[in-house]
Amino acid sequence: MRKIKDIMTDEIVAVGSKDTVYDIALKMKQHDTGFIPVVEGTKLLGVVTDRDLVIRAIAEKKEGSAVAENLMSRDITTVDPETTVDEAAKMMAKDQIRRLPVVDQGELIGVVSIGDLAVRHIFESEAGEALSEISESDKSGTLNR
């Protein structure tokens, strides 16, 4: 059975807890992503999504100098590299999330996305089911993480 370590992205774009809204938005633009892990060294502290920027920064009229630690989501679902792809797909569907940080003994070593599951044609039915459930949640107005 395939493991997350076999399909995860290990080239991670991350920010520190003191990086600003401007720094985060710039990295998102430069790397064409809506998801940035917040780390201290390689220890995962949280994540900032494009949605976090809109809800917790722009909508609250925070300055561009507001820092990641005040915007990031802290209660995040993670997986370890030995998690099976099937298990990860089920977690993503159940928790309605699109990306999972991959953590090994507290250290961020990668990220796996719903696209990683689909693009690599691994467990296509689970990836499709997860994406379908996440999309249905988006339509119903449920917050997406």
N, CA, C and O atoms as a MOPAC input file, in Angstrom:
PM7 MOZYME 1SCF
protein

 N      0.84200 1    -1.18800 1     0.00000 1
 C      0.00000 1     0.00000 1     0.00000 1
 C      0.88500 1     1.24900 1     0.00000 1
 O      1.86400 1     1.32300 1     0.74300 1
 N      0.53300 1     2.23100 1    -0.84100 1
 C      1.32700 1     3.46400 1    -0.94800 1
 C      1.19400 1     4.29500 1     0.31200 1
 O      0.14300 1     4.33000 1     0.95100 1
 N      2.27600 1     4.95600 1     0.64800 1
 C      2.34300 1     5.80800 1     1.84000 1
 C      2.40600 1     7.26900 1     1.41300 1
 O      2.77300 1     7.59300 1     0.28300 1
 N      2.04200 1     8.13100 1     2.33800 1
 C      2.08000 1     9.57400 1     2.09000 1
 C      3.48100 1    10.01800 1     1.67300 1
 O      3.62500 1    10.87800 1     0.80400 1
 N      4.51000 1     9.43900 1     2.28500 1
 C      5.88200 1     9.83000 1     1.94100 1
 C      6.18300 1     9.61100 1     0.46000 1
 O      7.09600 1    10.23300 1    -0.08300 1
 N      5.41800 1     8.72500 1    -0.20200 1
 C      5.63800 1     8.44100 1    -1.61600 1
 C      5.03800 1     9.49900 1    -2.54000 1
 O      5.45400 1     9.61000 1    -3.69300 1
 N      4.08100 1    10.26900 1    -2.06200 1
 C      3.39300 1    11.22000 1    -2.94700 1
 C      3.44400 1    12.66500 1    -2.46200 1
 O      3.05100 1    13.57300 1    -3.19500 1
 N      3.92200 1    12.89500 1    -1.23500 1
 C      3.90900 1    14.25600 1    -0.67600 1
 C      4.86700 1    15.17100 1    -1.42000 1
 O      5.82600 1    14.72700 1    -2.05100 1
 N      4.58000 1    16.44500 1    -1.32600 1
 C      5.47900 1    17.47400 1    -1.83100 1
 C      6.43200 1    17.80900 1    -0.70000 1
 O      5.99800 1    18.13200 1     0.40500 1
 N      7.74200 1    17.73400 1    -0.96900 1
 C      8.69000 1    18.03800 1     0.10300 1
 C      9.39900 1    19.37500 1    -0.09700 1
 O     10.23800 1    19.76600 1     0.71500 1
 N      9.06200 1    20.06800 1    -1.17200 1
 C      9.57000 1    21.42500 1    -1.37600 1
 C      8.54600 1    22.37900 1    -0.78100 1
 O      7.58600 1    22.77500 1    -1.44200 1
 N      8.76400 1    22.74000 1     0.46900 1
 C      7.76600 1    23.48000 1     1.24200 1
 C      8.09600 1    24.96600 1     1.27400 1
 O      9.22500 1    25.36300 1     1.56300 1
 N      7.09900 1    25.77000 1     0.97400 1
 C      7.19900 1    27.21100 1     1.14000 1
 C      6.56000 1    27.49900 1     2.49200 1
 O      5.38700 1    27.19600 1     2.70700 1
 N      7.33200 1    28.08300 1     3.39900 1
 C      6.83200 1    28.33800 1     4.75100 1
 C      7.20000 1    29.74700 1     5.18700 1
 O      8.02800 1    30.41500 1     4.56900 1
 N      6.56300 1    30.17800 1     6.26700 1
 C      6.87600 1    31.47000 1     6.88200 1
 C      7.11300 1    31.24700 1     8.36700 1
 O      6.76900 1    30.20100 1     8.91700 1
 N      7.70200 1    32.24200 1     8.99900 1
 C      7.88000 1    32.22500 1    10.44500 1
 C      6.72500 1    32.94100 1    11.12200 1
 O      5.95200 1    33.63800 1    10.46500 1
 N      6.60900 1    32.77500 1    12.40600 1
 C      5.48700 1    33.35000 1    13.15300 1
 C      5.48600 1    34.87500 1    13.15900 1
 O      4.44800 1    35.48600 1    13.41500 1
 N      6.62200 1    35.49600 1    12.88500 1
 C      6.71600 1    36.96100 1    12.87600 1
 C      6.64400 1    37.55300 1    11.47200 1
 O      6.71500 1    38.77200 1    11.31200 1
 N      6.50200 1    36.70200 1    10.45200 1
 C      6.33100 1    37.21800 1     9.09600 1
 C      4.98700 1    37.92800 1     9.00100 1
 O      4.01900 1    37.54400 1     9.65700 1
 N      4.94100 1    38.96500 1     8.17800 1
 C      3.75700 1    39.82000 1     8.10000 1
 C      2.74800 1    39.33400 1     7.06100 1
 O      3.03500 1    38.47500 1     6.22700 1
 N      1.55600 1    39.92300 1     7.14900 1
 C      0.50700 1    39.65800 1     6.16200 1
 C      1.06000 1    39.91400 1     4.76200 1
 O      0.83500 1    39.12500 1     3.84500 1
 N      1.76900 1    41.00100 1     4.61000 1
 C      2.35300 1    41.32400 1     3.30400 1
 C      3.30900 1    40.22200 1     2.84900 1
 O      3.23600 1    39.77400 1     1.70500 1
 N      4.20800 1    39.78100 1     3.74100 1
 C      5.17000 1    38.72000 1     3.39700 1
 C      4.45000 1    37.44200 1     2.97900 1
 O      4.83700 1    36.79300 1     2.00700 1
 N      3.41100 1    37.08900 1     3.71200 1
 C      2.65700 1    35.86600 1     3.42800 1
 C      1.96000 1    35.97100 1     2.07800 1
 O      2.04200 1    35.05700 1     1.25800 1
 N      1.27900 1    37.08000 1     1.85200 1
 C      0.57000 1    37.27500 1     0.58500 1
 C      1.54500 1    37.26400 1    -0.58900 1
 O      1.23500 1    36.70700 1    -1.64200 1
 N      2.69500 1    37.86100 1    -0.42300 1
 C      3.70400 1    37.88300 1    -1.47700 1
 C      4.19900 1    36.46700 1    -1.79300 1
 O      4.34700 1    36.10700 1    -2.96100 1
 N      4.45400 1    35.66700 1    -0.75500 1
 C      4.89200 1    34.28300 1    -0.98000 1
 C      3.79400 1    33.47100 1    -1.66300 1
 O      4.07300 1    32.64900 1    -2.53600 1
 N      2.54000 1    33.70800 1    -1.25900 1
 C      1.43300 1    33.00300 1    -1.90600 1
 C      1.39500 1    33.33300 1    -3.38900 1
 O      1.19400 1    32.45000 1    -4.22300 1
 N      1.58600 1    34.59000 1    -3.71400 1
 C      1.57500 1    35.01300 1    -5.11700 1
 C      2.76200 1    34.42000 1    -5.87500 1
 O      2.59700 1    33.86700 1    -6.96200 1
 N      3.95200 1    34.53700 1    -5.29900 1
 C      5.16300 1    34.04900 1    -5.96800 1
 C      5.13400 1    32.54800 1    -6.22700 1
 O      5.65600 1    32.07900 1    -7.23900 1
 N      4.52300 1    31.79400 1    -5.31100 1
 C      4.53400 1    30.33300 1    -5.40800 1
 C      3.17700 1    29.75800 1    -5.81500 1
 O      2.97200 1    28.54400 1    -5.79800 1
 N      2.25000 1    30.65500 1    -6.18200 1
 C      0.92600 1    30.24500 1    -6.65200 1
 C      0.28700 1    29.22000 1    -5.72000 1
 O     -0.08500 1    28.12300 1    -6.13500 1
 N      0.17000 1    29.60900 1    -4.44500 1
 C     -0.43200 1    28.73900 1    -3.44600 1
 C     -1.34800 1    29.54500 1    -2.53500 1
 O     -1.19200 1    30.75800 1    -2.39600 1
 N     -2.28000 1    28.87600 1    -1.93300 1
 C     -3.18100 1    29.51100 1    -0.97900 1
 C     -3.00100 1    28.92500 1     0.41000 1
 O     -3.88000 1    29.04500 1     1.26300 1
 N     -1.84800 1    28.28500 1     0.63500 1
 C     -1.59500 1    27.54500 1     1.87800 1
 C     -0.12000 1    27.68900 1     2.23300 1
 O      0.75800 1    27.28600 1     1.46900 1
 N      0.14000 1    28.26700 1     3.40200 1
 C      1.52300 1    28.45300 1     3.83700 1
 C      1.66700 1    27.95700 1     5.28000 1
 O      1.01900 1    28.49100 1     6.17900 1
 N      2.50100 1    26.95000 1     5.50900 1
 C      2.77000 1    26.52200 1     6.89000 1
 C      3.55300 1    27.60400 1     7.64500 1
 O      4.37100 1    28.31900 1     7.06700 1
 N      3.28400 1    27.70200 1     8.92900 1
 C      4.02100 1    28.61000 1     9.80300 1
 C      4.91400 1    27.72600 1    10.67200 1
 O      4.43800 1    26.82800 1    11.36500 1
 N      6.20600 1    27.99700 1    10.62000 1
 C      7.16700 1    27.14000 1    11.31100 1
 C      8.12200 1    27.94900 1    12.18400 1
 O      8.32800 1    29.14700 1    11.99200 1
 N      8.68600 1    27.24400 1    13.13900 1
 C      9.81500 1    27.76100 1    13.91400 1
 C     10.93300 1    26.76600 1    13.65800 1
 O     10.91400 1    25.65600 1    14.19000 1
 N     11.90600 1    27.15800 1    12.84500 1
 C     12.87900 1    26.18900 1    12.35100 1
 C     12.14100 1    25.26000 1    11.40100 1
 O     11.73000 1    25.67500 1    10.31700 1
 N     11.97000 1    23.99800 1    11.80400 1
 C     11.15000 1    23.06900 1    11.01700 1
 C      9.94400 1    22.57900 1    11.80800 1
 O      9.19900 1    21.72000 1    11.33800 1
 N      9.75000 1    23.12200 1    13.00500 1
 C      8.60800 1    22.72700 1    13.83700 1
 C      7.34800 1    23.44400 1    13.34300 1
 O      7.32600 1    24.67000 1    13.23200 1
 N      6.30400 1    22.67200 1    13.04800 1
 C      5.05100 1    23.23800 1    12.56000 1
 C      4.28500 1    23.89500 1    13.70200 1
 O      3.99100 1    23.25600 1    14.71200 1
 N      3.96500 1    25.17300 1    13.53400 1
 C      3.19000 1    25.92200 1    14.53200 1
 C      1.73200 1    26.06900 1    14.11600 1
 O      0.83500 1    26.08900 1    14.95900 1
 N      1.50800 1    26.17100 1    12.82300 1
 C      0.15900 1    26.38100 1    12.29400 1
 C      0.24000 1    26.58900 1    10.79900 1
 O      1.28300 1    26.35500 1    10.18900 1
 N     -0.85700 1    27.02900 1    10.20700 1
 C     -0.88300 1    27.34000 1     8.78300 1
 C     -1.67700 1    28.61800 1     8.55600 1
 O     -2.56500 1    28.96300 1     9.33600 1
 N     -1.34500 1    29.30400 1     7.48700 1
 C     -2.12600 1    30.45900 1     7.04200 1
 C     -2.61400 1    30.12200 1     5.63900 1
 O     -1.83100 1    29.73500 1     4.77100 1
 N     -3.91400 1    30.27200 1     5.43100 1
 C     -4.49800 1    30.05300 1     4.11800 1
 C     -4.92100 1    31.39400 1     3.52800 1
 O     -4.98100 1    32.40700 1     4.22600 1
 N     -5.21100 1    31.37800 1     2.24100 1
 C     -5.71600 1    32.60500 1     1.62500 1
 C     -7.00800 1    33.03600 1     2.31500 1
 O     -7.27900 1    34.23000 1     2.44600 1
 N     -7.79400 1    32.07300 1     2.75000 1
 C     -9.02700 1    32.38900 1     3.48000 1
 C     -8.71400 1    33.07100 1     4.81600 1
 O     -9.40600 1    34.01000 1     5.20800 1
 N     -7.67600 1    32.60300 1     5.51300 1
 C     -7.25900 1    33.24900 1     6.76100 1
 C     -6.90000 1    34.71100 1     6.51200 1
 O     -7.24300 1    35.58300 1     7.31000 1
 N     -6.21000 1    34.97700 1     5.40600 1
 C     -5.85000 1    36.36000 1     5.09100 1
 C     -7.09300 1    37.21900 1     4.89900 1
 O     -7.14600 1    38.35700 1     5.36700 1
 N     -8.08000 1    36.67800 1     4.21800 1
 C     -9.30600 1    37.44000 1     3.97100 1
 C    -10.08900 1    37.64400 1     5.26400 1
 O    -10.47300 1    38.76900 1     5.58200 1
 N    -10.32700 1    36.57600 1     6.00700 1
 C    -11.17700 1    36.63600 1     7.20000 1
 C    -10.48900 1    37.30400 1     8.38700 1
 O    -11.08100 1    38.14200 1     9.06700 1
 N     -9.24300 1    36.92800 1     8.62900 1
 C     -8.56000 1    37.39900 1     9.84500 1
 C     -7.69000 1    38.63300 1     9.65000 1
 O     -7.23600 1    39.22700 1    10.62700 1
 N     -7.45300 1    39.02300 1     8.41200 1
 C     -6.63100 1    40.20600 1     8.18000 1
 C     -7.43400 1    41.30100 1     7.47900 1
 O     -7.66600 1    42.36500 1     8.05200 1
 N     -7.85200 1    41.04400 1     6.25900 1
 C     -8.53700 1    42.08100 1     5.48900 1
 C     -9.87800 1    42.45500 1     6.10800 1
 O    -10.15800 1    43.63700 1     6.30700 1
 N    -10.71100 1    41.45800 1     6.41500 1
 C    -12.04500 1    41.74800 1     6.96300 1
 C    -11.97000 1    42.39500 1     8.34100 1
 O    -12.89100 1    43.10500 1     8.74500 1
 N    -10.88700 1    42.15500 1     9.05900 1
 C    -10.71600 1    42.77200 1    10.37900 1
 C     -9.86000 1    44.03600 1    10.30700 1
 O     -9.47100 1    44.59800 1    11.33100 1
 N     -9.57300 1    44.47600 1     9.06500 1
 C     -8.82700 1    45.70600 1     8.81200 1
 C     -7.49000 1    45.75600 1     9.54000 1
 O     -7.10100 1    46.78800 1    10.08600 1
 N     -6.79400 1    44.61800 1     9.53800 1
 C     -5.45900 1    44.58500 1    10.14100 1
 C     -4.46400 1    45.16100 1     9.14600 1
 O     -4.63500 1    45.05600 1     7.93100 1
 N     -3.43900 1    45.76200 1     9.68400 1
 C     -2.38200 1    46.34500 1     8.85700 1
 C     -1.60100 1    45.24500 1     8.13900 1
 O     -1.64700 1    44.08400 1     8.54500 1
 N     -0.90300 1    45.59900 1     7.10000 1
 C     -0.04600 1    44.66800 1     6.37700 1
 C      1.10700 1    44.17000 1     7.22300 1
 O      1.80000 1    43.21900 1     6.86000 1
 N      1.30600 1    44.83400 1     8.36800 1
 C      2.39400 1    44.43000 1     9.26400 1
 C      1.92500 1    43.46500 1    10.35900 1
 O      2.71400 1    43.07100 1    11.21800 1
 N      0.63300 1    43.08400 1    10.32800 1
 C      0.14800 1    42.06800 1    11.28100 1
 C      0.93700 1    40.78400 1    11.02900 1
 O      1.30000 1    40.49000 1     9.89000 1
 N      1.19900 1    40.02300 1    12.08600 1
 C      2.08800 1    38.86600 1    11.94200 1
 C      1.33100 1    37.54100 1    11.88900 1
 O      0.18900 1    37.43500 1    12.33600 1
 N      2.00000 1    36.54200 1    11.33000 1
 C      1.41800 1    35.21600 1    11.10100 1
 C      0.83900 1    34.59800 1    12.36400 1
 O     -0.22700 1    33.98400 1    12.31800 1
 N      1.52600 1    34.75200 1    13.49000 1
 C      1.04200 1    34.10900 1    14.71300 1
 C     -0.34400 1    34.61200 1    15.11900 1
 O     -1.05300 1    33.92900 1    15.85800 1
 N     -0.73600 1    35.79300 1    14.64900 1
 C     -2.05900 1    36.33000 1    14.96100 1
 C     -3.10800 1    35.95900 1    13.91900 1
 O     -4.29000 1    36.24400 1    14.10900 1
 N     -2.69800 1    35.33400 1    12.83400 1
 C     -3.61500 1    34.98700 1    11.74400 1
 C     -3.75800 1    33.48800 1    11.53900 1
 O     -4.76400 1    33.01800 1    11.00500 1
 N     -2.75400 1    32.74400 1    11.96200 1
 C     -2.68300 1    31.33100 1    11.59100 1
 C     -3.73100 1    30.47300 1    12.28700 1
 O     -4.18900 1    30.77200 1    13.38900 1
 N     -4.08500 1    29.41100 1    11.60800 1
 C     -4.92400 1    28.37100 1    12.20200 1
 C     -3.98000 1    27.45200 1    12.95900 1
 O     -2.96400 1    27.01200 1    12.42100 1
 N     -4.31600 1    27.16700 1    14.19900 1
 C     -3.43100 1    26.36200 1    15.04500 1
 C     -3.90500 1    24.92000 1    15.18000 1
 O     -3.09000 1    24.00500 1    15.29300 1
 N     -5.18500 1    24.72100 1    15.17000 1
 C     -5.75100 1    23.38300 1    15.35200 1
 C     -5.86900 1    22.72200 1    13.98700 1
 O     -6.93300 1    22.72900 1    13.36800 1
 N     -4.76600 1    22.15500 1    13.53100 1
 C     -4.74200 1    21.59600 1    12.18700 1
 C     -4.52500 1    20.09100 1    12.22200 1
 O     -3.87600 1    19.55400 1    13.12000 1
 N     -5.08100 1    19.43700 1    11.22900 1
 C     -4.91200 1    18.00300 1    11.07900 1
 C     -3.59900 1    17.75900 1    10.34400 1
 O     -3.32200 1    18.39800 1     9.32900 1
 N     -2.79700 1    16.83900 1    10.85500 1
 C     -1.54300 1    16.47400 1    10.20500 1
 C     -1.48900 1    14.96000 1    10.02500 1
 O     -2.28000 1    14.22500 1    10.61700 1
 N     -0.56600 1    14.51100 1     9.21600 1
 C     -0.31500 1    13.07800 1     9.04700 1
 C      1.18100 1    12.83600 1     9.15100 1
 O      1.98800 1    13.74500 1     8.96000 1
 N      1.53500 1    11.59700 1     9.45800 1
 C      2.95700 1    11.25800 1     9.43800 1
 C      3.26200 1    10.58300 1     8.09900 1
 O      2.34700 1    10.14100 1     7.40400 1
 N      4.52500 1    10.50500 1     7.74400 1
 C      4.88600 1    10.00300 1     6.41700 1
 C      4.49500 1     8.54800 1     6.17800 1
 O      4.40300 1     8.12600 1     5.02500 1
 N      4.26300 1     7.77600 1     7.23000 1
 C      3.90600 1     6.36600 1     7.08700 1
 C      2.39900 1     6.14100 1     6.93900 1
 O      1.95700 1     5.00900 1     6.73800 1
 N      1.62100 1     7.20200 1     7.03600 1
 C      0.17300 1     7.08600 1     6.83700 1
 C     -0.08800 1     6.60600 1     5.42000 1
 O      0.57200 1     7.04700 1     4.47900 1
 N     -1.04900 1     5.70400 1     5.26400 1
 C     -1.35900 1     5.24400 1     3.91000 1
 C     -2.12700 1     6.33700 1     3.17100 1
 O     -2.78800 1     7.17800 1     3.78200 1
 N     -2.02700 1     6.30600 1     1.85900 1
 C     -2.73500 1     7.26700 1     1.02500 1
 C     -4.23800 1     7.12500 1     1.24500 1
 O     -4.96800 1     8.11600 1     1.27600 1
 N     -4.69200 1     5.88400 1     1.39500 1
 C     -6.10800 1     5.62200 1     1.63600 1
 C     -6.56700 1     6.28800 1     2.93100 1
 O     -7.61800 1     6.92900 1     2.96300 1
 N     -5.78300 1     6.13700 1     3.99900 1
 C     -6.13100 1     6.75800 1     5.28300 1
 C     -6.17800 1     8.27800 1     5.15800 1
 O     -7.09400 1     8.91800 1     5.67500 1
 N     -5.19800 1     8.85100 1     4.47800 1
 C     -5.14100 1    10.30700 1     4.30900 1
 C     -6.34400 1    10.81000 1     3.52900 1
 O     -6.93600 1    11.82700 1     3.88900 1
 N     -6.71400 1    10.09900 1     2.45600 1
 C     -7.87600 1    10.50100 1     1.65500 1
 C     -9.13500 1    10.48200 1     2.51000 1
 O     -9.96800 1    11.38200 1     2.40900 1
 N     -9.27700 1     9.47000 1     3.34600 1
 C    -10.45000 1     9.39200 1     4.22100 1
 C    -10.45000 1    10.53200 1     5.23300 1
 O    -11.50400 1    11.10200 1     5.51500 1
 N     -9.27800 1    10.87700 1     5.78800 1
 C     -9.18000 1    12.00000 1     6.73400 1
 C     -9.57600 1    13.30200 1     6.05500 1
 O    -10.29900 1    14.11800 1     6.62600 1
 N     -9.09800 1    13.48700 1     4.83300 1
 C     -9.39500 1    14.71700 1     4.10000 1
 C    -10.88700 1    14.82900 1     3.82300 1
 O    -11.46200 1    15.91300 1     3.92600 1
 N    -11.51100 1    13.71500 1     3.47400 1
 C    -12.95000 1    13.72300 1     3.21800 1
 C    -13.71800 1    13.98600 1     4.51200 1
 O    -14.62900 1    14.81300 1     4.54200 1
 N    -13.34600 1    13.28100 1     5.57400 1
 C    -14.04600 1    13.41000 1     6.85700 1
 C    -13.93100 1    14.82800 1     7.42000 1
 O    -14.92100 1    15.40800 1     7.86500 1
 N    -12.71600 1    15.37700 1     7.39500 1
 C    -12.47000 1    16.70000 1     7.97900 1
 C    -12.67700 1    17.83600 1     6.97900 1
 O    -12.55500 1    19.00900 1     7.33200 1
 N    -12.99100 1    17.48200 1     5.72400 1
 C    -13.24200 1    18.45100 1     4.65700 1
 C    -12.09600 1    19.44800 1     4.50700 1
 O    -12.28100 1    20.66400 1     4.56600 1
 N    -10.91000 1    18.88500 1     4.31000 1
 C     -9.72500 1    19.71200 1     4.10200 1
 C     -9.04300 1    19.32300 1     2.80800 1
 O     -9.15300 1    18.18700 1     2.34600 1
 N     -8.34300 1    20.27300 1     2.23400 1
 C     -7.69800 1    20.07900 1     0.93700 1
 C     -6.21300 1    19.77100 1     1.04100 1
 O     -5.63400 1    19.20900 1     0.11200 1
 N     -5.58400 1    20.13300 1     2.16600 1
 C     -4.14500 1    19.93200 1     2.31600 1
 C     -3.82300 1    19.42700 1     3.71500 1
 O     -4.41200 1    19.85900 1     4.70600 1
 N     -2.87400 1    18.50200 1     3.76800 1
 C     -2.42600 1    17.95100 1     5.05200 1
 C     -0.92500 1    18.15400 1     5.19900 1
 O     -0.15300 1    17.67200 1     4.37000 1
 N     -0.49800 1    18.86300 1     6.24500 1
 C      0.93900 1    18.91200 1     6.52100 1
 C      1.41000 1    17.52000 1     6.94200 1
 O      0.71400 1    16.80600 1     7.66500 1
 N      2.59000 1    17.15400 1     6.48200 1
 C      3.19100 1    15.87400 1     6.83600 1
 C      4.26200 1    16.16200 1     7.88400 1
 O      5.21900 1    16.89400 1     7.63300 1
 N      4.08100 1    15.57000 1     9.06400 1
 C      4.94400 1    15.86600 1    10.20300 1
 C      5.57500 1    14.57500 1    10.70500 1
 O      4.90300 1    13.55600 1    10.86700 1
 N      6.88300 1    14.64000 1    10.95000 1
 C      7.61400 1    13.51100 1    11.50900 1
 C      8.26800 1    13.97900 1    12.79700 1
 O      9.19000 1    14.79400 1    12.76900 1
 N      7.79900 1    13.47100 1    13.91800 1
 C      8.28800 1    13.83900 1    15.25100 1
 C      8.28100 1    15.35700 1    15.45000 1
 O      9.25200 1    15.93900 1    15.93300 1
 N      7.16900 1    15.98000 1    15.06800 1
 C      6.98900 1    17.41500 1    15.26300 1
 C      7.60100 1    18.29300 1    14.18600 1
 O      7.38300 1    19.50500 1    14.17500 1
 N      8.36300 1    17.69500 1    13.28200 1
 C      9.03800 1    18.45300 1    12.23000 1
 C      8.23900 1    18.37700 1    10.93000 1
 O      7.84600 1    17.29300 1    10.50000 1
 N      8.00200 1    19.52400 1    10.31100 1
 C      7.31000 1    19.56600 1     9.02800 1
 C      8.25000 1    19.05700 1     7.93900 1
 O      9.33000 1    19.60900 1     7.73400 1
 N      7.82800 1    17.99500 1     7.24000 1
 C      8.67900 1    17.43800 1     6.19500 1
 C      8.01400 1    17.46200 1     4.81900 1
 O      8.66000 1    17.16700 1     3.81300 1
 N      6.73600 1    17.80900 1     4.77000 1
 C      6.05100 1    17.84300 1     3.48700 1
 C      4.61100 1    18.26500 1     3.62100 1
 O      4.12000 1    18.54100 1     4.71600 1
 N      3.94000 1    18.31000 1     2.48000 1
 C      2.51600 1    18.62600 1     2.41700 1
 C      1.91500 1    17.70800 1     1.36600 1
 O      2.51800 1    17.47000 1     0.32000 1
 N      0.72900 1    17.19700 1     1.64800 1
 C      0.00400 1    16.41200 1     0.65300 1
 C     -1.33800 1    17.10100 1     0.42300 1
 O     -2.01600 1    17.50600 1     1.36700 1
 N     -1.70400 1    17.22400 1    -0.84300 1
 C     -2.95900 1    17.88900 1    -1.18700 1
 C     -3.89400 1    16.90400 1    -1.86000 1
 O     -3.48400 1    15.82700 1    -2.29300 1
 N     -5.14600 1    17.28800 1    -1.94000 1
 C     -6.12600 1    16.46800 1    -2.62900 1
 C     -5.68800 1    16.28000 1    -4.08500 1
 O     -5.94500 1    15.23900 1    -4.69000 1
 N     -5.03100 1    17.29100 1    -4.63200 1
 C     -4.51800 1    17.19100 1    -5.99300 1
 C     -3.41600 1    16.15300 1    -6.12400 1
 O     -3.31500 1    15.48200 1    -7.15100 1
 N     -2.57800 1    16.01300 1    -5.08000 1
 C     -1.52700 1    14.99000 1    -5.10800 1
 C     -2.14700 1    13.60600 1    -5.23500 1
 O     -1.61600 1    12.73900 1    -5.92900 1
 N     -3.27000 1    13.40600 1    -4.56300 1
 C     -3.94200 1    12.11000 1    -4.63700 1
 C     -4.49600 1    11.87700 1    -6.04000 1
 O     -4.35600 1    10.78800 1    -6.59700 1
 N     -5.11800 1    12.89500 1    -6.60000 1
 C     -5.76700 1    12.75000 1    -7.90300 1
 C     -4.76100 1    12.71300 1    -9.05000 1
 O     -4.88200 1    11.87500 1    -9.94400 1
 N     -3.77500 1    13.60300 1    -9.04100 1
 C     -2.82000 1    13.71100 1   -10.13300 1
 C     -2.01000 1    12.43600 1   -10.28400 1
 O     -1.67900 1    12.03400 1   -11.40000 1
 N     -1.69800 1    11.81600 1    -9.19700 1
 C     -0.87200 1    10.61400 1    -9.26000 1
 C     -1.70700 1     9.35700 1    -9.46400 1
 O     -1.17600 1     8.24700 1    -9.43800 1
 N     -3.01500 1     9.52600 1    -9.66800 1
 C     -3.91500 1     8.40300 1    -9.93800 1
 C     -3.83400 1     7.32100 1    -8.86700 1
 O     -3.93300 1     6.12800 1    -9.15300 1
 N     -3.65200 1     7.76300 1    -7.64200 1
 C     -3.58000 1     6.82300 1    -6.53400 1
 C     -4.88700 1     6.93700 1    -5.77900 1
 O     -5.27300 1     8.02500 1    -5.35200 1
 N     -5.55900 1     5.82900 1    -5.61600 1
 C     -6.82200 1     5.81000 1    -4.90800 1
 C     -7.74600 1     6.89200 1    -5.46500 1
 O     -8.27800 1     7.71600 1    -4.72200 1
 N     -7.92600 1     6.87100 1    -6.78300 1
 C     -8.72900 1     7.88700 1    -7.44500 1
 C    -10.11900 1     7.99900 1    -6.84400 1
 O    -10.64500 1     9.10400 1    -6.71400 1
 N    -10.72300 1     6.88100 1    -6.47700 1
 C    -12.07200 1     6.95500 1    -5.93800 1
 C    -12.07700 1     7.68900 1    -4.60400 1
 O    -12.99100 1     8.46900 1    -4.33700 1
 N    -11.06600 1     7.45200 1    -3.75500 1
 C    -11.00900 1     8.14500 1    -2.47200 1
 C    -10.74100 1     9.63500 1    -2.67400 1
 O    -11.34200 1    10.47600 1    -2.00400 1
 N     -9.83500 1     9.95800 1    -3.60200 1
 C     -9.54700 1    11.36600 1    -3.87200 1
 C    -10.78600 1    12.05500 1    -4.42700 1
 O    -11.12100 1    13.16900 1    -4.02300 1
 N    -11.46500 1    11.38600 1    -5.35700 1
 C    -12.69200 1    11.94900 1    -5.92200 1
 C    -13.76400 1    12.12800 1    -4.87300 1
 O    -14.45600 1    13.14600 1    -4.84900 1
 N    -13.90400 1    11.13000 1    -3.99600 1
 C    -14.89600 1    11.22300 1    -2.92100 1
 C    -14.55500 1    12.36500 1    -1.98000 1
 O    -15.43500 1    13.13100 1    -1.58500 1
 N    -13.27900 1    12.48500 1    -1.61600 1
 C    -12.86700 1    13.56400 1    -0.71600 1
 C    -13.15000 1    14.90800 1    -1.35000 1
 O    -13.70100 1    15.79500 1    -0.69800 1
 N    -12.77900 1    15.07700 1    -2.62500 1
 C    -12.99900 1    16.34300 1    -3.31300 1
 C    -14.48300 1    16.64200 1    -3.43700 1
 O    -14.90100 1    17.78900 1    -3.28200 1
 N    -15.28100 1    15.62000 1    -3.71700 1
 C    -16.72200 1    15.79700 1    -3.83000 1
 C    -17.31400 1    16.28000 1    -2.50900 1
 O    -18.12900 1    17.20200 1    -2.49100 1
 N    -16.90600 1    15.66100 1    -1.41000 1
 C    -17.42000 1    16.06400 1    -0.09600 1
 C    -16.97300 1    17.46900 1     0.26800 1
 O    -17.74500 1    18.23900 1     0.83900 1
 N    -15.72300 1    17.81100 1    -0.05900 1
 C    -15.22600 1    19.15600 1     0.22900 1
 C    -15.99500 1    20.17300 1    -0.60800 1
 O    -16.37900 1    21.22700 1    -0.10200 1
 N    -16.22200 1    19.86300 1    -1.88800 1
 C    -16.95200 1    20.77200 1    -2.76700 1
 C    -18.38500 1    20.97600 1    -2.30100 1
 O    -18.89600 1    22.09500 1    -2.34400 1
 N    -19.03400 1    19.91600 1    -1.85900 1
 C    -20.40000 1    20.03200 1    -1.33300 1
 C    -20.41800 1    20.93700 1    -0.11000 1
 O    -21.34300 1    21.73000 1     0.06600 1
 N    -19.39300 1    20.82100 1     0.73900 1
 C    -19.29300 1    21.68100 1     1.91300 1
 C    -19.15200 1    23.14200 1     1.50400 1
 O    -19.75800 1    24.02500 1     2.11100 1
 N    -18.33700 1    23.39500 1     0.45700 1
 C    -18.16200 1    24.76400 1    -0.04300 1
 C    -19.49800 1    25.34400 1    -0.49600 1
 O    -19.79200 1    26.50800 1    -0.22600 1
 N    -20.30600 1    24.54100 1    -1.18300 1
 C    -21.60300 1    25.00700 1    -1.69500 1
 C    -22.57600 1    25.30900 1    -0.57700 1
 O    -23.42100 1    26.19500 1    -0.70400 1
 N    -22.45900 1    24.56200 1     0.53700 1
 C    -23.40300 1    24.76300 1     1.62500 1
 C    -22.98300 1    25.89500 1     2.54800 1
 O    -23.70900 1    26.24000 1     3.48000 1
 N    -21.80400 1    26.48100 1     2.29200 1
 C    -21.38200 1    27.62000 1     3.09300 1
 C    -20.58800 1    27.23700 1     4.32400 1
 O    -20.23200 1    28.10600 1     5.11900 1
 N    -20.30400 1    25.96500 1     4.49900 1
 C    -19.50700 1    25.53900 1     5.63600 1
 C    -18.09300 1    26.06500 1     5.45700 1
 O    -17.58200 1    26.08200 1     4.33800 1
 N    -17.45300 1    26.49300 1     6.53200 1
 C    -16.10500 1    27.00200 1     6.44400 1
 C    -15.17100 1    25.91000 1     5.97500 1
 O    -15.26800 1    24.76900 1     6.42800 1
 N    -14.27700 1    26.24300 1     5.08300 1
 C    -13.29400 1    25.31000 1     4.55700 1
 C    -11.93800 1    25.62500 1     5.17300 1
 O    -11.53300 1    26.78500 1     5.24900 1
 N    -11.25200 1    24.60000 1     5.60500 1
 C     -9.94700 1    24.82400 1     6.21900 1
 C     -8.84400 1    24.69200 1     5.22600 1
 O     -7.67500 1    24.85000 1     5.57800 1

